[in-house]
Amino acid sequence: MADNTTPIGVDASGHTILTKAVLALLNAFPGLNGRTVHFEELSADGGIAFSANNGALIMKERVSITGRTRQTCQYPFYVVYRSNSTRTFQALAAQTFLDTMGKWLCGEPAIINGETVRRTGFPVLDGSRTITKITRSNSYGLTPAANGVQDWLLPVTVQYTNEFDA
């Protein structure tokens, strides 16, 4: 039987929990070099932020005969890297930064300042939620604005479970 790729519900309580955990995780990235990742907040000419794509989504749910509910959930989001230049070297720097961050988020080896680093473990979530996996897609640039500012996006998905008694 194929996995369900369409959400069957929303984990409303999980949205806040995952947003806080993802913000902390992104700000723990060792390649930030003093910068800070913000939640849905960027200056007009640059910065790094993330935005939840659809909130926390319930993809699968099973209820046992004892009333224990086990949900398989996803929290898709985008990391946004805003650059105030469309020069080739700036575009390559933005894409390299996001690709390195994506590798690190997914637990793959990433080279930062000539050193190979790897994220180990997942953030501990409040309540009965547990992160099981983080995946990413390729980063890409959006069309530059007339003033030369360009946003680069890295799509990421946190997969997690939520178990509770009804």
C-alpha positions in Angstrom: 0.0 0.0 0.0 1.4 3.4 -0.9 2.0 6.2 1.6 -0.6 8.9 1.7 0.8 12.1 0.2 -2.3 14.2 0.9 -2.8 15.6 4.5 -5.8 14.2 6.3 -5.7 16.9 9.0 -3.9 19.7 10.7 -1.8 19.3 13.9 -2.8 22.8 15.2 -1.0 22.4 18.6 2.1 21.0 16.8 2.5 24.1 14.6 3.7 26.2 17.5 5.9 23.4 18.9 7.5 22.7 15.6 8.0 26.4 14.7 9.9 27.0 18.0 12.0 23.8 17.5 12.8 24.6 13.9 13.8 28.2 14.7 16.2 26.9 17.4 17.6 24.2 15.1 18.2 26.7 12.3 20.0 29.1 14.6 22.2 26.3 15.8 23.6 25.9 12.2 27.3 26.3 12.6 27.6 28.2 9.2 25.7 31.3 10.3 28.8 33.2 11.1 27.0 35.5 13.6 23.8 35.9 11.6 20.4 35.0 13.0 17.6 33.2 11.3 14.2 34.8 11.9 10.7 33.5 11.6 8.9 35.2 8.6 10.8 38.4 9.0 13.4 39.8 6.6 14.8 43.2 6.0 14.2 44.7 2.5 17.7 44.1 1.3 18.9 40.9 3.0 18.8 38.3 5.7 17.8 34.8 6.5 14.4 33.6 7.6 12.1 30.7 7.5 8.4 30.4 6.8 6.1 27.5 7.4 4.6 26.3 4.1 1.3 24.8 5.3 1.7 24.4 9.0 1.9 21.1 10.8 0.0 18.4 8.8 -1.3 15.0 9.8 -0.5 12.6 7.0 -1.6 9.3 8.6 -3.4 8.4 11.8 -4.0 5.1 13.5 -6.1 4.5 16.6 -5.5 1.3 18.6 -8.3 -0.7 20.3 -7.1 0.7 23.6 -7.6 4.3 22.3 -3.9 5.2 21.7 -3.6 7.5 18.7 -0.4 7.5 16.6 -0.1 10.3 14.0 2.5 10.6 11.3 3.0 14.3 10.6 4.9 16.7 8.5 6.0 20.3 9.0 7.1 21.7 5.6 8.9 25.0 5.5 11.2 27.2 3.4 14.5 28.7 4.4 14.7 32.1 2.7 18.1 33.7 2.0 17.7 37.3 0.7 20.6 38.8 -1.1 20.9 42.4 -2.3 22.9 41.4 -5.4 22.2 39.3 -8.4 25.9 39.0 -9.4 27.0 35.4 -10.2 29.3 35.1 -7.2 26.5 36.3 -4.8 24.1 33.8 -6.4 26.6 31.0 -6.0 27.2 32.0 -2.4 23.5 32.0 -1.6 23.0 28.6 -3.2 26.1 27.1 -1.5 25.0 28.5 1.9 21.5 26.9 1.5 22.8 23.6 0.2 25.3 23.4 3.1 22.5 24.2 5.6 20.3 21.6 4.0 23.0 18.9 4.3 23.5 19.8 7.9 19.8 19.8 8.7 19.4 16.4 7.1 22.3 15.0 9.1 24.6 14.7 6.1 28.3 15.7 6.3 28.6 19.4 5.5 31.8 21.4 5.0 31.9 24.7 6.8 35.0 26.8 6.9 37.0 23.8 5.7 35.8 21.5 8.4 33.4 18.6 8.0 30.5 18.9 10.5 27.4 16.9 11.0 24.2 17.5 13.0 23.5 14.7 15.4 20.2 14.0 17.0 17.0 16.0 16.7 15.6 18.7 18.9 13.4 17.4 21.7 9.8 18.5 21.2 7.3 19.4 23.9 4.6 16.8 24.6 4.4 13.5 22.8 5.9 14.6 19.5 9.1 13.1 18.2 11.1 14.2 15.1 11.9 11.1 13.0 13.4 12.6 9.8 14.3 15.8 8.0 14.4 16.0 4.2 15.1 18.8 1.8 14.8 19.6 -1.9 17.2 21.6 -4.0 17.6 25.3 -3.4 16.6 27.8 -6.1 16.4 31.5 -6.7 13.3 33.5 -7.4 13.2 36.3 -10.0 15.2 39.3 -8.8 13.3 42.4 -7.9 13.9 45.6 -9.9 16.3 46.9 -7.2 18.5 43.8 -7.5 17.3 42.0 -4.3 16.8 38.3 -4.8 15.4 35.6 -2.6 16.7 32.1 -2.6 14.6 29.2 -1.2 15.4 25.9 0.4 12.4 23.6 0.8 12.7 21.4 3.9 10.3 19.0 5.6 10.4 17.8 9.2 8.7 14.5 9.6 7.5 13.6 13.1 5.1 11.4 15.1 2.6 12.4 17.7 1.2 9.8 20.1 -1.5 10.3 22.7 -4.3 8.5 24.5 -7.8 9.5 23.5 
